[in-house]
Amino acid sequence: MAQSRRNLSGVWVVMWLLASSIAVGLIGCGRNADPWAGMQGKRVAVSFAPLYCFTKAVAGDDCAVLPVLTTDGPHDYDYRPKDVIPLRNADLFLINGLELDTFAEGAKRGARNDRLEVVRLAEVAIPPEQLISVDVQKKKVEGEHVHGSKDPHVWLGPPEAILMVRKIVEELRRLDPEHVEGYQKRGDAYVKRLQELQAYGRKQLEGKKHRGFITFHDSLRYFARAFDLEVVGVIEPHPNVEPDPVKIARLAKEAKERQVRAVATEPQYNSGPAKKLLEQMRR
């Protein structure tokens, strides 16, 4: 048991670092009548937290950045009219695309900001051949959550995140030519951090025999590809819909057969199903 825990350390370090890299910077984004009040420069809205992190890292203090979603993720978001407020006076709206943040178009219409341009980063920054295909029919038959024919969770793979950051640099340079040097410098620095993160993770995982893991929901395939890991199974086929005992038992059986050493959870969701799975895996 002690040896297997040591074998897991590299996986957990990589997962923790990547999770940290997409969660920084959300403090201080409270709502008020004018969320842009006191902010200087061009105004860039983004759909959700990871894109905020990328964009803010590139923007620095040269332009203002606000997320539309501050406490919800795109999977379990319920549209609220007040959430269009940042878009009313925004100059640019950066979203993921690939049928993930589908609320964005409705939010734009609700904002009644005719000059607002929407950029779907995942669709314009990442070559189609680099996107992971999804067997839509199979997922529907198995009752799983489906976004579209391509996996939209691109920001969780460092190579894809790098392309998104470079596109953000391009968009900010175009929007605000006065600060092109700053955007480029900060973007290059952030890309370097992502490259170092991937190199560190791959180094930590060198020589690991058991490279399979189970995810909470089907979101870590780009992450797995970047670190030469394998997603063996998914706990929740739909976000916020807990699996039945039969699925948990089936996952536990497969995990033991495949000698799975890690289960990836998500802090915003109930960890109960993952704990039940781990209990059965240890029997």
C-alpha positions as CSV (number, residue, x, y, z in Angstrom):
1,M,0.0,0.0,0.0
2,A,2.8,2.4,0.9
3,Q,4.5,1.8,-2.5
4,S,1.3,2.3,-4.4
5,R,0.8,5.6,-2.6
6,R,4.3,6.7,-3.6
7,N,3.5,5.7,-7.2
8,L,0.5,8.0,-7.1
9,S,2.4,11.1,-6.0
10,G,3.5,12.2,-9.4
11,V,-0.1,12.0,-10.7
12,W,-1.5,14.0,-7.8
13,V,1.2,16.6,-8.1
14,V,0.4,17.2,-11.7
15,M,-3.3,17.3,-11.2
16,W,-2.9,19.7,-8.3
17,L,-0.6,22.0,-10.2
18,L,-2.9,22.1,-13.2
19,A,-6.0,22.7,-11.1
20,S,-4.1,25.6,-9.4
21,S,-3.1,27.1,-12.7
22,I,-6.7,27.4,-13.8
23,A,-8.2,28.7,-10.6
24,V,-6.0,31.7,-9.7
25,G,-7.3,35.2,-9.7
26,L,-11.0,35.0,-9.0
27,I,-10.9,36.9,-5.7
28,G,-12.4,40.4,-5.9
29,C,-14.9,39.9,-8.8
30,G,-18.1,40.7,-6.9
31,R,-21.1,42.0,-8.7
32,N,-22.4,45.6,-8.5
33,A,-24.4,48.0,-10.7
34,D,-21.4,48.6,-12.9
35,P,-18.8,45.8,-12.6
36,W,-16.3,47.7,-14.7
37,A,-16.3,50.7,-12.4
38,G,-12.8,52.0,-11.6
39,M,-11.2,49.7,-14.2
40,Q,-8.9,51.1,-16.8
41,G,-8.4,50.2,-20.5
42,K,-10.3,48.0,-22.9
43,R,-12.9,45.7,-21.3
44,V,-12.7,42.0,-22.0
45,A,-15.3,39.6,-20.7
46,V,-14.7,35.9,-20.5
47,S,-17.2,33.1,-20.1
48,F,-15.8,31.1,-17.1
49,A,-12.9,30.7,-14.7
50,P,-10.1,29.0,-16.7
51,L,-10.4,31.5,-19.5
52,Y,-10.3,34.3,-16.9
53,C,-7.0,33.0,-15.6
54,F,-5.5,32.8,-19.1
55,T,-6.7,36.2,-20.1
56,K,-5.9,38.0,-16.9
57,A,-2.3,36.6,-17.1
58,V,-1.9,38.1,-20.6
59,A,-3.8,41.4,-19.9
60,G,-1.9,42.4,-16.7
61,D,-3.0,45.9,-15.8
62,D,-3.3,47.1,-19.5
63,C,-6.9,46.1,-19.8
64,A,-9.8,45.1,-17.6
65,V,-11.0,41.4,-17.5
66,L,-14.2,40.0,-15.9
67,P,-15.7,36.6,-16.0
68,V,-19.4,36.1,-16.6
69,L,-19.5,33.0,-14.4
70,T,-17.9,33.6,-11.0
71,T,-19.3,30.7,-8.9
72,D,-20.7,28.3,-11.5
73,G,-19.2,26.2,-14.1
74,P,-20.6,25.9,-17.6
75,H,-22.0,22.4,-17.0
76,D,-24.4,23.4,-14.3
77,Y,-25.0,27.1,-15.1
78,D,-28.6,28.4,-14.9
79,Y,-29.0,31.6,-16.9
80,R,-29.6,34.7,-14.8
81,P,-30.4,38.0,-16.5
82,K,-28.0,39.9,-14.2
83,D,-25.1,37.9,-15.6
84,V,-25.2,39.9,-18.8
85,I,-24.3,43.1,-17.0
86,P,-20.5,42.7,-17.7
87,L,-21.3,42.3,-21.4
88,R,-23.2,45.5,-21.8
89,N,-20.0,47.6,-21.9
90,A,-17.5,45.0,-22.9
91,D,-15.3,45.4,-26.0
92,L,-14.6,41.7,-26.4
93,F,-16.1,38.4,-25.2
94,L,-13.8,35.4,-25.1
95,I,-15.5,32.0,-24.8
96,N,-14.4,28.4,-25.1
97,G,-16.8,27.2,-27.8
98,L,-17.2,23.6,-29.0
99,E,-20.7,23.6,-27.5
100,L,-19.5,24.0,-23.9
101,D,-20.5,27.6,-22.9
102,T,-23.6,27.6,-25.0
103,F,-25.2,30.3,-22.8
104,A,-22.8,32.9,-24.3
105,E,-24.8,33.7,-27.4
106,G,-28.0,34.3,-25.4
107,A,-26.1,36.4,-22.9
108,K,-24.7,38.5,-25.8
109,R,-28.2,39.1,-27.1
110,G,-29.5,40.0,-23.7
111,A,-26.7,42.5,-23.2
112,R,-27.8,44.4,-26.4
113,N,-24.2,45.4,-27.2
114,D,-24.0,45.5,-30.9
115,R,-20.3,46.2,-31.0
116,L,-19.4,43.2,-28.8
117,E,-17.4,40.6,-30.7
118,V,-17.5,36.9,-29.5
119,V,-14.3,34.8,-30.0
120,R,-14.6,31.1,-29.6
121,L,-11.0,30.3,-28.6
122,A,-11.1,26.5,-28.8
123,E,-12.5,26.7,-32.3
124,V,-10.2,29.2,-33.7
125,A,-6.9,28.5,-31.8
126,I,-6.7,24.7,-32.0
127,P,-6.4,22.8,-35.3
128,P,-9.4,20.4,-35.9
129,E,-7.1,17.4,-36.1
130,Q,-5.8,18.2,-32.6
131,L,-9.3,18.1,-31.1
132,I,-10.4,14.8,-29.5
133,S,-13.4,13.3,-31.2
134,V,-16.4,12.1,-29.2
135,D,-18.6,9.1,-30.2
136,V,-21.8,11.0,-29.7
137,Q,-24.1,8.1,-30.5
138,K,-22.3,5.8,-28.1
139,K,-22.5,8.3,-25.3
140,K,-26.2,8.8,-25.9
141,V,-26.9,5.1,-25.9
142,E,-25.0,4.8,-22.6
143,G,-26.8,7.8,-21.2
144,E,-23.8,10.1,-20.9
145,H,-23.6,13.8,-21.1
146,V,-22.7,15.0,-24.6
147,H,-21.6,18.5,-25.8
148,G,-20.9,17.8,-29.4
149,S,-18.7,15.8,-31.7
150,K,-15.5,17.2,-30.2
151,D,-14.4,17.2,-26.6
152,P,-14.6,20.8,-25.4
153,H,-12.4,20.5,-22.3
154,V,-9.3,21.7,-24.2
155,W,-7.9,24.1,-21.5
156,L,-6.9,21.0,-19.4
157,G,-4.3,19.9,-21.8
158,P,-1.1,22.1,-21.7
159,P,-0.5,22.0,-25.5
160,E,-4.1,23.1,-26.1
161,A,-3.9,25.7,-23.3
162,I,-0.8,27.1,-24.9
163,L,-2.6,27.6,-28.3
164,M,-5.5,29.3,-26.5
165,V,-3.1,31.7,-24.7
166,R,-1.4,32.6,-27.9
167,K,-4.8,33.4,-29.5
168,I,-5.7,35.5,-26.5
169,V,-2.4,37.5,-27.0
170,E,-3.4,37.9,-30.7
171,E,-6.9,39.2,-29.8
172,L,-5.7,41.6,-27.1
173,R,-3.0,43.0,-29.4
174,R,-5.6,43.6,-32.1
175,L,-8.1,45.1,-29.6
176,D,-5.5,47.4,-27.9
177,P,-2.5,48.2,-30.1
178,E,-1.2,50.6,-27.6
179,H,-0.1,47.8,-25.3
180,V,1.0,45.1,-27.8
181,E,4.5,44.7,-26.2
182,G,3.0,44.0,-22.7
183,Y,0.5,41.5,-24.0
184,Q,3.2,39.7,-26.0
185,K,5.7,39.6,-23.1
186,R,3.2,38.3,-20.6
187,G,1.7,35.8,-23.0
188,D,5.2,34.4,-23.8
189,A,5.9,34.1,-20.0
190,Y,2.6,32.3,-19.4
191,V,3.3,29.9,-22.3
192,K,6.7,29.2,-20.8
193,R,5.0,28.3,-17.5
194,L,2.7,25.9,-19.2
195,Q,5.5,24.3,-21.1
196,E,7.5,23.9,-17.8
197,L,4.4,22.5,-16.1
198,Q,4.0,19.8,-18.7
199,A,7.8,19.0,-18.7
200,Y,7.7,18.7,-14.9
201,G,4.6,16.5,-14.9
202,R,6.0,14.1,-17.5
203,K,9.3,13.9,-15.5
204,Q,7.4,13.0,-12.4
205,L,5.5,10.3,-14.2
206,E,8.6,8.7,-15.9
207,G,8.7,5.0,-15.3
208,K,5.2,4.7,-13.8
209,K,3.8,1.4,-14.9
210,H,0.2,2.0,-14.0
211,R,-1.0,5.0,-16.0
212,G,-4.7,4.6,-15.9
213,F,-7.0,6.7,-13.7
214,I,-10.7,7.4,-13.2
215,T,-12.2,10.8,-13.6
216,F,-15.2,12.4,-11.9
217,H,-16.8,13.4,-15.2
218,D,-15.4,13.0,-18.7
219,S,-13.2,16.1,-18.8
220,L,-9.6,15.0,-18.6
221,R,-8.8,13.4,-21.9
222,Y,-6.6,16.3,-23.1
223,F,-4.9,16.2,-19.7
224,A,-4.4,12.5,-20.1
225,R,-3.0,12.8,-23.6
226,A,-0.5,15.5,-22.5
227,F,0.9,13.3,-19.8
228,D,0.6,9.9,-21.5
229,L,-2.1,8.7,-19.1
230,E,-5.3,6.8,-19.8
231,V,-8.8,7.6,-18.7
232,V,-10.1,4.2,-17.6
233,G,-13.6,5.3,-16.5
234,V,-15.9,8.1,-15.6
235,I,-17.9,8.3,-12.3
236,E,-20.7,10.7,-13.2
237,P,-22.0,10.4,-16.8
238,H,-23.9,13.7,-16.2
239,P,-22.7,16.5,-14.0
240,N,-24.6,16.6,-10.7
241,V,-26.3,13.3,-11.5
242,E,-24.9,10.6,-9.2
243,P,-24.2,7.2,-10.6
244,D,-26.3,4.2,-9.4
245,P,-24.7,1.4,-7.3
246,V,-24.4,-0.9,-10.3
247,K,-22.2,1.6,-12.2
248,I,-20.0,2.1,-9.1
249,A,-19.6,-1.6,-8.7
250,R,-18.7,-2.0,-12.4
251,L,-16.2,0.8,-12.2
252,A,-14.6,-0.7,-9.1
253,K,-14.2,-4.1,-10.8
254,E,-12.6,-2.6,-13.9
255,A,-10.3,-0.4,-11.7
256,K,-9.0,-3.4,-9.8
257,E,-8.6,-5.4,-13.0
258,R,-6.6,-2.6,-14.6
259,Q,-4.7,-1.8,-11.4
260,V,-5.9,1.8,-11.3
261,R,-4.0,3.9,-8.8
262,A,-5.8,7.3,-8.9
263,V,-9.3,8.8,-8.9
264,A,-9.6,12.4,-9.9
265,T,-12.4,14.3,-8.2
266,E,-13.7,17.9,-8.6
267,P,-14.1,20.1,-5.5
268,Q,-17.2,21.8,-6.7
269,Y,-19.1,18.5,-6.9
270,N,-20.2,16.0,-4.2
271,S,-17.3,13.7,-3.5
272,G,-19.6,10.9,-2.1
273,P,-19.6,8.8,-5.3
274,A,-15.8,8.9,-5.5
275,K,-15.5,7.8,-1.9
276,K,-17.9,4.9,-2.5
277,L,-15.8,3.9,-5.5
278,L,-12.6,4.0,-3.5
279,E,-14.1,1.9,-0.7
280,Q,-15.0,-0.8,-3.2
281,M,-11.6,-0.6,-5.0
282,R,-9.9,-1.3,-1.6
283,R,-11.9,-4.4,-0.9
